[in-house]
């Protein structure tokens, strides 16, 4: 019985400690601690009372679920789900939302951030000293090919001509190239091979930081 009481006390202590370690920092520098929940651009912080704080008033947040820089943005949406893609047509959706971004690369010239939407889609953002807040790196996907799908003559359009491929609309490459295009340490082949992955984007940023 005593053992059960000790275990229960430990669990309660751990829960209390976890709640106290969660906090957000407002733009004015105030720190508010408690269990944090984000709903409809409002942060709810549960402590002795529940505080409601607009996302635009918050600079950073740290909790079990959220950890990073708070950005209110018009998020350019994308999907790589083949069932949602159309041939030669790019869906251009967007949503007004709040992203909590983790800084995954930092340097004097450019920083890289990573965030996940409510639908578990991964996004990357960058920030230079000239930017007030992180800027989204945009990517979209569409289908290309499939000539056999335009006619019933599949015998004529067989093999390669019948295949459908997923194609990237690499807006993020144009964005970064506009910033780093004068850097002679970044070759054309590096730009060609750049992918929407943290290691690939970091590689370009590291090369850029070697340029004077």
N, C-alpha and C positions, 0 to 999 in steps of 0.2 A: 504493500500500500504506500509506504514511504517512497519507494522507487518511482511509482506512478506520479506521486505529487511532485517529486523533483523534476521528472521529465516534463510534466505539464508546465511547471514554472519556467524551465529552460526554453520551451517552445514559445511561451508568451513573451519572454525577454527578447528572444531572437526576432519575433515579429515586431516588437516595439522598436528595437534597434534598427531594423530594416526600414521602418517607416520614417524614423528620424534621419536616416542617411539619404532619403529622397528629398530633393529640393529643386526649386527653380530660382533663377535670378532675373529680376526685372530690369528694364532699360535704365532705371534710375539707380541701380546698384543694390536695391533691397533683395534680400534672400528670404524665401518662404519655404519652410520645411513641412513635409507631410506626404501622405499617399497621393500620387498625382494621376489624374485622368484627363485626357483631351477629347472633347466632344464639341463639334460645330464651332471650331475656332475659339473655344473657351477652355482654359485650364482650370480644373477643379482640384483644389488642394485640401485634403482632409486631415485636420489636426484636431485640436480641441473644438474648433468650428470648421465649417467648410468655406473656403475662400474661392471666389470666382474671379478669374483674371483673364482678360482678353489676350489672345495670342500676340497681338501687335505690341503689347506692353512687356513681353517676355523676350529676353535675349538668349538664355541658355536654360537647359533643363537636364537633370540627372535623376533617373529612377530605374527600376527594374525593366521597364518597357521603353522609356525614352531616354536618350543620352546624346546631347549635342546642341547645335545651334538651331534656333527656331527661325524659320523663314515662312512668311506669308507670301504666297506666289500664285501666279497663273500657271499651273502645271500642264505642260504639253504632253498629252497621253500617247501611249503606243501599246501595241500588242504584237507578240511573235507567235501567237496561237494560229496555226495554219487554217483552222476552220473559220476564223474571223477575217481572214485576208481575202482580197479580191485581185484579179489579174489586172495589172497596169493601173491600179487605183490606190492612192494612199489616203487612209482615214486620218483626218486632222481634228482630233478631239482635244478638249482642254477642260480644266476644272479649277475653280478658285478654291484653294485649300491651304493648309498649313503643313509644312514638312519639318521634321526634326532631323537635322543632318549631322552625321558623324564626320569629323575631319580626319581623313586618312592619308593626306600628304600635305606638308606645310613647308613653305620656303618664302624668302623675301619677295620673289617675283610673282608667284602664283600658288594657290592652295587648291586641293581637291577634296570634295565632300561626297558622301554616299548616304542615300536615304531609301527607305522602302515605304511604298504607299499602303493604304488600308487594304488594297487588293494584292499585296505581297509582290508588287512589281518594283524592280530595282531602277534607281535613277542616280545619275551623277551630276554634280554641280562644280563650278570653278569660281574662284574669286581672285582678282588682281588688286593691287593697291588703289586702282582707279574705280573699283566697284564698291558701291555702298553695301551690297549684300551679295551672297552667292547667286550665280547665274546658272540656270539649267543648261546642261549639254543635251541637245535634242537628237533623238533617233526615232525612225519609223521603219516599218517593214511593209512590203507588198509582194505580190506574186508576179512572175514573169515567165513567158513561154507558153507551152500548152496549145500549140496551133491546132492539134487534133481536137481540142475542145470547141473550136469554132465551127466545125463541120461534122458531118456524120461519116466522113470518108476516112476512118481511122487507119485503113490499110495504106492509104497514101501518105498520111502524116504519122508514121510510126517512129520508133526509136527516139533519137534525141529531140526531134521536133514535137513529140507528144509530151515531153517532160515539162513539169512545172517546178520552178525554183523560187525559194524565198530570197528576196533581195533587200539589202539595207539601204535606206535613204540616209546617208551619213552626214546629217547636218552638223553633228558635233565636230567632224573633221574640219569643215569650213570655219566653224567658230574658233577652234584652236589655231588654225592656220592663219586666220586674220590677226591673231595676237602674236604668234611665234614665227610667221612666215619669213622674217628677215634673219632668222637664226641659221647660220650655215652648218651647224652641228646636227641639224635634222634633215636627212636626205629625203628625196622624193619617194623612195621605196619605203621609208619609215612611215610616211603619210599614207601610202597605199595599204600598208599592213596594219594600220591603226584600227583597233577594235574597241567596242563598247565594254571594256573590261578594265578593272582597276589597275592590273599590272601593265597593260598596254598604255593606258593614259598616263600612268606614273612614269613610264619609260620616256615618253615624249617630254613630260614636264621636267624630268631630270636633265635631259639633253638641253632643254631650253635654259635651265639655270646655269649651265656651263658657258652659255653665250654672254658676252659682255655688251 
